[in-house]
């Protein structure tokens, strides 16, 4: 009996040792979108790759649909060391990391492919290097996200936006940009948008091709105009407190898994973007290529200048992006 108790005690002890942080590392990663979104597909891929790289030592559980809170809640949680990992679109990050306000600048990038190329190089690294002083570690860039205007009218020039009641992301650059375009940026919860469009309370909104289709706006909007006023980044971010608790080898595995997963997520975004465009055409939505996009660019130039002035080191960061833009695709 004593032998059995000794063996049992040893078994319990080894189980406890295996469950301790030095042997098994469990983390949660949150995002706000659906399970068929690039955010979910990318984070699930990250979890799978990291589990394999670490031989099951590092386990990541993905929480979609704002289960860990909205983007700002998760950002603040990570800064405080209470949230392990999260994905966020850059506009929400402005609340904590003021330098990222530069990305709110309208017409910053020409297209998604160009934005992804720039972000994956030294200009993107400049922004990731800012995060640790705010208690965050940038593990990598998801695909940049292109936002276009949809609603009850075609947008060919700045004149078509005059007086248009449009729901936009409630980030300073977005609100300022659409004011400069002559529209009426209208605050509204995303969850209320479908009904507001259906009841003609507002004239339109801005979103990505894939979300336009998946969130059924295709049923209440006749036009999808390729304005791409904003093409903003999204990031996979880790709490610096949690990052610092990992060994150098563990950090290396996390970073490598993130690099592979983000590349996969960028490809997935490209796929759902193309599928969204195809579905729109099939369902009879008019896709508009603005005939005078330059009029929109001209109208928003003062906003670019204002945002660069408001962001810490804004001019230096903006210049780095513009220098990279000159070289992109060459």
VENFENLIN-V446234 format. One record per residue. N is the residue number from 0. RES is the residue in three letters. SS is DSSP state (2 for helix, 1 for strand, 0 for the rest). PHI is phi in degrees with one decimal (NA if undefined). D_FIRST is the distance of its C-alpha to the first C-alpha in Angstrom with 1 decimal. Layout:
# VENFENLIN-V446234
N | RES | SS | PHI | D_FIRST
N | RES | SS | PHI | D_FIRST
This chain:
# VENFENLIN-V446234
0 | UNK | 0 | NA | 0.0
1 | UNK | 2 | -62.5 | 3.8
2 | UNK | 2 | -61.5 | 5.4
3 | UNK | 2 | -60.3 | 5.0
4 | UNK | 2 | -62.7 | 6.2
5 | UNK | 2 | -63.1 | 8.6
6 | UNK | 2 | -63.3 | 9.8
7 | UNK | 2 | -61.4 | 10.4
8 | UNK | 2 | -60.9 | 12.1
9 | UNK | 2 | -64.3 | 14.2
10 | UNK | 2 | -63.8 | 15.1
11 | UNK | 2 | -62.8 | 16.4
12 | UNK | 2 | -61.3 | 18.1
13 | UNK | 2 | -67.5 | 19.9
14 | UNK | 2 | -64.4 | 20.9
15 | UNK | 2 | -65.4 | 22.4
16 | UNK | 2 | -62.8 | 24.1
17 | UNK | 2 | -65.8 | 25.6
18 | UNK | 2 | -81.9 | 26.8
19 | UNK | 0 | -72.6 | 28.5
20 | UNK | 0 | -54.0 | 32.3
21 | UNK | 0 | -72.7 | 32.2
22 | UNK | 0 | -112.4 | 30.5
23 | UNK | 0 | -133.2 | 31.8
24 | UNK | 1 | -113.7 | 35.2
25 | UNK | 1 | -108.4 | 36.2
26 | UNK | 1 | -133.6 | 39.9
27 | UNK | 1 | -111.2 | 42.2
28 | UNK | 1 | -127.6 | 45.8
29 | UNK | 1 | -116.1 | 48.4
30 | UNK | 0 | -150.7 | 51.9
31 | UNK | 0 | -102.8 | 54.4
32 | UNK | 0 | -100.3 | 55.5
33 | UNK | 0 | -79.0 | 54.6
34 | UNK | 0 | -78.0 | 52.1
35 | UNK | 0 | -104.4 | 55.1
36 | UNK | 0 | -83.9 | 56.5
37 | UNK | 2 | -58.0 | 56.6
38 | UNK | 2 | -59.8 | 54.4
39 | UNK | 2 | -73.0 | 51.6
40 | UNK | 2 | -60.0 | 52.1
41 | UNK | 2 | -67.2 | 52.2
42 | UNK | 2 | -71.5 | 49.1
43 | UNK | 2 | -67.2 | 47.1
44 | UNK | 2 | -64.1 | 48.2
45 | UNK | 2 | -57.9 | 47.3
46 | UNK | 2 | -61.6 | 43.7
47 | UNK | 2 | -65.2 | 43.4
48 | UNK | 2 | -65.8 | 44.9
49 | UNK | 2 | -67.1 | 42.8
50 | UNK | 2 | -62.3 | 39.5
51 | UNK | 2 | -68.9 | 40.6
52 | UNK | 2 | -60.7 | 41.9
53 | UNK | 0 | -94.5 | 38.7
54 | UNK | 0 | 54.3 | 36.4
55 | UNK | 0 | 82.8 | 35.0
56 | UNK | 0 | -76.3 | 34.5
57 | UNK | 1 | -109.3 | 37.3
58 | UNK | 1 | -113.0 | 37.5
59 | UNK | 1 | -117.0 | 40.6
60 | UNK | 1 | -105.9 | 41.1
61 | UNK | 1 | -93.2 | 44.7
62 | UNK | 1 | -117.9 | 46.1
63 | UNK | 0 | -83.8 | 49.6
64 | UNK | 0 | 55.2 | 52.1
65 | UNK | 0 | 60.4 | 51.9
66 | UNK | 0 | -64.9 | 48.3
67 | UNK | 0 | -98.6 | 47.7
68 | UNK | 0 | 109.9 | 51.2
69 | UNK | 0 | -69.4 | 54.7
70 | UNK | 2 | -59.1 | 55.7
71 | UNK | 2 | -65.3 | 56.7
72 | UNK | 2 | -60.6 | 53.5
73 | UNK | 2 | -67.7 | 51.4
74 | UNK | 2 | -60.1 | 53.7
75 | UNK | 2 | -64.2 | 53.3
76 | UNK | 2 | -63.7 | 49.5
77 | UNK | 2 | -69.0 | 49.3
78 | UNK | 2 | -59.4 | 51.5
79 | UNK | 0 | -80.8 | 49.3
80 | UNK | 0 | 85.2 | 46.1
81 | UNK | 0 | -93.6 | 44.8
82 | UNK | 0 | -114.0 | 45.8
83 | UNK | 0 | -74.6 | 44.6
84 | UNK | 1 | -142.6 | 47.2
85 | UNK | 1 | -157.4 | 50.2
86 | UNK | 1 | -113.4 | 53.3
87 | UNK | 1 | -142.2 | 56.6
88 | UNK | 1 | -74.9 | 60.3
89 | UNK | 2 | -58.9 | 62.2
90 | UNK | 2 | -53.8 | 64.4
91 | UNK | 2 | -69.2 | 61.5
92 | UNK | 2 | -65.1 | 60.5
93 | UNK | 0 | -54.2 | 63.9
94 | UNK | 0 | -61.6 | 62.7
95 | UNK | 0 | -110.3 | 60.4
96 | UNK | 0 | -107.8 | 61.8
97 | UNK | 2 | -62.6 | 65.6
98 | UNK | 2 | -59.9 | 66.5
99 | UNK | 2 | -72.2 | 65.4
100 | UNK | 2 | -58.7 | 68.4
101 | UNK | 2 | -55.2 | 70.4
102 | UNK | 2 | -69.8 | 68.9
103 | UNK | 2 | -74.5 | 70.5
104 | UNK | 0 | -56.7 | 73.9
105 | UNK | 0 | -65.4 | 75.7
106 | UNK | 0 | 56.0 | 76.5
107 | UNK | 0 | -67.7 | 74.3
108 | UNK | 0 | -118.3 | 73.4
109 | UNK | 0 | -83.4 | 75.6
110 | UNK | 0 | -161.4 | 72.8
111 | UNK | 2 | -65.0 | 69.0
112 | UNK | 2 | -60.7 | 69.0
113 | UNK | 2 | -64.3 | 71.0
114 | UNK | 2 | -59.7 | 68.7
115 | UNK | 2 | -63.8 | 65.5
116 | UNK | 2 | -63.6 | 67.2
117 | UNK | 2 | -66.8 | 68.1
118 | UNK | 2 | -66.5 | 64.8
119 | UNK | 0 | -81.8 | 62.9
120 | UNK | 0 | -108.3 | 65.1
121 | UNK | 2 | -58.9 | 65.9
122 | UNK | 2 | -66.1 | 67.4
123 | UNK | 2 | -66.4 | 64.2
124 | UNK | 2 | -61.6 | 62.2
125 | UNK | 2 | -56.7 | 64.4
126 | UNK | 2 | -75.7 | 63.1
127 | UNK | 2 | -64.5 | 59.4
128 | UNK | 2 | -66.8 | 59.9
129 | UNK | 2 | -76.7 | 60.9
130 | UNK | 2 | -61.5 | 57.6
131 | UNK | 2 | -56.3 | 55.3
132 | UNK | 2 | -69.1 | 57.5
133 | UNK | 2 | -100.1 | 56.8
134 | UNK | 0 | 83.8 | 53.0
135 | UNK | 1 | -129.7 | 52.9
136 | UNK | 1 | -127.5 | 52.5
137 | UNK | 1 | -81.3 | 54.5
138 | UNK | 1 | -86.6 | 52.6
139 | UNK | 1 | 163.5 | 55.5
140 | UNK | 1 | -97.3 | 58.4
141 | UNK | 0 | -70.8 | 58.2
142 | UNK | 0 | -62.2 | 61.5
143 | UNK | 0 | -63.4 | 64.4
144 | UNK | 1 | -116.6 | 65.3
145 | UNK | 1 | -92.9 | 68.9
146 | UNK | 1 | -112.3 | 70.2
147 | UNK | 1 | -124.7 | 73.4
148 | UNK | 1 | -86.3 | 75.5
149 | UNK | 1 | -127.5 | 75.5
150 | UNK | 1 | 155.3 | 77.3
151 | UNK | 0 | -96.2 | 80.6
152 | UNK | 0 | -148.2 | 82.9
153 | UNK | 0 | -81.0 | 83.3
154 | UNK | 0 | -108.6 | 83.1
155 | UNK | 0 | -105.5 | 85.7
156 | UNK | 0 | -147.4 | 86.8
157 | UNK | 2 | -59.0 | 86.2
158 | UNK | 2 | -60.9 | 88.7
159 | UNK | 2 | -71.5 | 86.4
160 | UNK | 2 | -91.9 | 83.8
161 | UNK | 0 | -56.7 | 86.3
162 | UNK | 0 | 73.1 | 85.1
163 | UNK | 0 | -72.4 | 82.2
164 | UNK | 1 | -80.0 | 79.4
165 | UNK | 1 | -132.6 | 76.3
166 | UNK | 1 | -83.2 | 72.7
167 | UNK | 0 | -125.9 | 71.3
168 | UNK | 0 | -55.6 | 68.2
169 | UNK | 0 | -83.3 | 68.5
170 | UNK | 0 | -119.3 | 68.6
171 | UNK | 2 | -49.9 | 71.6
172 | UNK | 2 | -63.4 | 72.9
173 | UNK | 2 | -68.8 | 72.7
174 | UNK | 2 | -62.0 | 74.5
175 | UNK | 2 | -62.1 | 77.2
176 | UNK | 2 | -62.0 | 77.7
177 | UNK | 2 | -73.5 | 78.4
178 | UNK | 2 | -65.8 | 80.7
179 | UNK | 2 | -63.1 | 82.6
180 | UNK | 0 | -83.6 | 83.0
181 | UNK | 0 | 88.8 | 84.6
182 | UNK | 0 | -84.2 | 81.8
183 | UNK | 1 | -110.4 | 80.2
184 | UNK | 1 | -62.6 | 76.5
185 | UNK | 0 | -116.2 | 74.8
186 | UNK | 0 | -65.7 | 71.4
187 | UNK | 0 | -166.3 | 69.3
188 | UNK | 0 | -64.3 | 65.6
189 | UNK | 2 | -57.8 | 64.9
190 | UNK | 2 | -65.6 | 63.5
191 | UNK | 2 | -95.1 | 67.0
192 | UNK | 2 | -66.2 | 69.0
193 | UNK | 2 | -56.7 | 69.2
194 | UNK | 2 | -64.0 | 70.7
195 | UNK | 2 | -63.3 | 73.0
196 | UNK | 2 | -70.8 | 74.4
197 | UNK | 2 | -61.6 | 74.7
198 | UNK | 0 | -89.1 | 76.6
199 | UNK | 0 | 59.1 | 78.7
200 | UNK | 0 | -71.8 | 77.6
201 | UNK | 0 | -127.3 | 77.3
202 | UNK | 0 | -93.5 | 79.0
203 | UNK | 1 | 178.7 | 76.2
204 | UNK | 1 | -158.6 | 73.2
205 | UNK | 1 | -133.2 | 71.8
206 | UNK | 1 | -161.9 | 68.8
207 | UNK | 0 | -91.9 | 67.6
208 | UNK | 2 | -56.7 | 68.6
209 | UNK | 2 | -67.3 | 65.1
210 | UNK | 2 | -72.4 | 64.5
211 | UNK | 2 | -55.9 | 67.9
212 | UNK | 2 | -79.5 | 67.0
213 | UNK | 2 | -66.8 | 63.3
214 | UNK | 0 | -94.1 | 64.1
215 | UNK | 0 | 67.9 | 67.0
216 | UNK | 2 | -66.7 | 69.9
217 | UNK | 2 | -57.7 | 71.6
218 | UNK | 2 | -81.8 | 72.4
219 | UNK | 0 | -124.7 | 74.3
220 | UNK | 0 | -135.6 | 75.9
221 | UNK | 0 | -89.8 | 78.8
222 | UNK | 1 | -125.1 | 78.8
223 | UNK | 1 | -129.6 | 76.4
224 | UNK | 1 | -99.8 | 78.3
225 | UNK | 1 | -80.2 | 77.1
226 | UNK | 1 | -82.3 | 77.8
227 | UNK | 1 | 31.1 | 74.6
228 | UNK | 1 | -56.9 | 75.6
229 | UNK | 1 | -123.4 | 72.0
230 | UNK | 1 | -123.6 | 69.6
231 | UNK | 1 | -110.0 | 66.6
232 | UNK | 0 | -77.6 | 63.4
233 | UNK | 1 | -131.2 | 59.8
234 | UNK | 1 | -134.9 | 56.9
235 | UNK | 1 | -100.0 | 53.1
236 | UNK | 1 | -126.2 | 52.1
237 | UNK | 1 | -119.2 | 48.9
238 | UNK | 1 | -63.0 | 48.2
239 | UNK | 2 | -63.7 | 48.9
240 | UNK | 2 | -58.1 | 46.1
241 | UNK | 2 | -71.4 | 43.6
242 | UNK | 2 | -57.2 | 45.5
243 | UNK | 2 | -67.5 | 45.3
244 | UNK | 0 | -80.7 | 41.5
245 | UNK | 0 | -90.0 | 41.3
246 | UNK | 0 | -73.6 | 41.5
247 | UNK | 2 | -58.2 | 44.7
248 | UNK | 2 | -64.3 | 43.1
249 | UNK | 2 | -65.7 | 41.8
250 | UNK | 2 | -60.6 | 45.3
251 | UNK | 2 | -61.9 | 46.9
252 | UNK | 2 | -63.6 | 44.8
253 | UNK | 2 | -61.5 | 45.7
254 | UNK | 2 | -66.9 | 49.4
255 | UNK | 2 | -64.5 | 49.5
256 | UNK | 2 | -62.9 | 47.9
257 | UNK | 2 | -64.1 | 50.4
258 | UNK | 2 | -58.9 | 53.3
259 | UNK | 2 | -66.2 | 52.5
260 | UNK | 2 | -67.7 | 51.8
261 | UNK | 2 | -67.3 | 55.0
262 | UNK | 2 | -61.5 | 57.1
263 | UNK | 2 | -64.8 | 55.6
264 | UNK | 2 | -67.5 | 56.3
265 | UNK | 2 | -64.0 | 59.9
266 | UNK | 2 | -64.8 | 60.5
267 | UNK | 2 | -64.7 | 59.1
268 | UNK | 2 | -60.8 | 61.4
269 | UNK | 2 | -57.2 | 64.3
270 | UNK | 2 | -65.7 | 63.4
271 | UNK | 2 | -70.9 | 63.1
272 | UNK | 2 | -61.0 | 66.3
273 | UNK | 2 | -62.6 | 68.2
274 | UNK | 2 | -64.9 | 66.8
275 | UNK | 2 | -61.6 | 67.8
276 | UNK | 2 | -62.1 | 71.4
277 | UNK | 2 | -65.0 | 71.6
278 | UNK | 2 | -63.3 | 70.5
279 | UNK | 2 | -56.0 | 73.0
280 | UNK | 2 | -60.8 | 75.8
281 | UNK | 2 | -63.6 | 74.8
282 | UNK | 0 | -90.6 | 74.7
283 | UNK | 0 | 86.1 | 78.1
284 | UNK | 0 | -76.0 | 77.3
285 | UNK | 1 | -82.1 | 80.1
286 | UNK | 1 | -92.5 | 78.7
287 | UNK | 1 | -104.5 | 81.2
288 | UNK | 0 | -99.0 | 81.7
289 | UNK | 0 | -51.4 | 83.7
290 | UNK | 0 | -77.4 | 87.2
291 | UNK | 0 | -133.6 | 87.5
292 | UNK | 2 | -64.7 | 84.1
293 | UNK | 2 | -58.1 | 86.0
294 | UNK | 2 | -66.4 | 87.2
295 | UNK | 2 | -71.5 | 83.6
296 | UNK | 2 | -62.2 | 82.8
297 | UNK | 2 | -61.7 | 86.0
298 | UNK | 2 | -64.3 | 85.3
299 | UNK | 0 | -100.1 | 81.8
300 | UNK | 2 | -55.6 | 82.8
301 | UNK | 2 | -61.1 | 83.1
302 | UNK | 2 | -68.0 | 79.5
303 | UNK | 2 | -56.7 | 78.2
304 | UNK | 2 | -60.2 | 80.0
305 | UNK | 2 | -62.9 | 78.7
306 | UNK | 2 | -65.4 | 75.0
307 | UNK | 2 | -62.3 | 75.2
308 | UNK | 2 | -68.3 | 76.7
309 | UNK | 2 | -85.3 | 73.9
310 | UNK | 0 | -83.2 | 71.0
311 | UNK | 0 | -57.9 | 70.0
312 | UNK | 0 | 54.0 | 71.3
313 | UNK | 2 | -56.8 | 72.5
314 | UNK | 2 | -64.8 | 75.5
315 | UNK | 2 | -62.5 | 73.6
316 | UNK | 2 | -68.0 | 70.9
317 | UNK | 2 | -64.4 | 73.5
318 | UNK | 2 | -62.1 | 75.5
319 | UNK | 2 | -63.4 | 72.5
320 | UNK | 2 | -66.3 | 72.0
321 | UNK | 2 | -67.1 | 75.7
322 | UNK | 2 | -63.8 | 75.8
323 | UNK | 2 | -67.3 | 73.0
324 | UNK | 2 | -64.2 | 74.8
325 | UNK | 2 | -60.9 | 77.9
326 | UNK | 2 | -88.7 | 75.8
327 | UNK | 0 | -58.9 | 73.7
328 | UNK | 0 | 77.8 | 74.4
329 | UNK | 0 | -98.0 | 76.6
